[in-house]
Amino acid sequence: MTDSTAPGTGASEQPASQPVSQQPDEETLELARTLLDAARNGETELLRSYLNAGAPATLTNYAGDSLVMLAAYHGHAETVQLILHHGGDANAANDRGQTPLAGAVFKGYPDVVRALVDAGADPDAGSPSARDAARMFARDDILELLG
């Protein structure tokens, strides 16, 4: 995982594509952008209001990055916990096979790693796995969290 292949680094964040007959309207796209940005920026209270109103905690962008992935990769443990509480998947890999846990390990966020592990994230899922990433970057502190 390098910053050039990192989750949510595209200049134009778009939700996952749908068949032409089911293309969302501009209002729906704007809501999706708002949710994705809130996860990325750690805007927990804003995201909480949308999730409490029924917004999908499993929303992904064009690259398959989930709300959990974006919050984890950008170091927002509280936001990660909120999304997981609302049904987000701690193990949902993006289109490159990267998991939220591996992203948090890559970026060096032990509090996010702890939140994901507590929610059942698999340290051996994805490519590279979180465990492999911790070894690669000599993060013994995080390896210990992974068990």
Steps between C-alpha positions, in 0.01 A plus 500: 500500500657827393354846524446501123279191534357606832130500572317823440786691342318572174423864432146418394327274750212311342283222637515157339363480146159360421342387174385790282135430571568537873728804500443713811384857462726794587346541847579137584855537369550811712378316810740214426788749463402660831505163678830393345660834588365484856660157548830616349508819706387342828181706518346254744199705607401587144532138398307391811204717398486341155550145626232547767267619222563179305794576269680177408807426712620275215527777240808475276663731251603428139808306622310287749624699800237473773421760761692280746801491266505878455468570873760236589754609240476859618535414869152563640442228762179651637356530150598139425319384815189697404485353150554148634223554755266586212585186302823585320722201420841493672627254236364659181788512253513761225544421132876457554449241775604742776317483834432779749726324751791484257448868419512594868817293546660656192428849631601408857178564694499263802170640634328423170664156489367431850147610403500278192646197679244543779231492228633173361721618214712216361873587514573245228240621246585709198810560298722591662347382824517720808741253658727512193489880496594514869797271436600693188514828693643346819196606703548262794256706708229439241596135453432457870151652455432255217565203729 
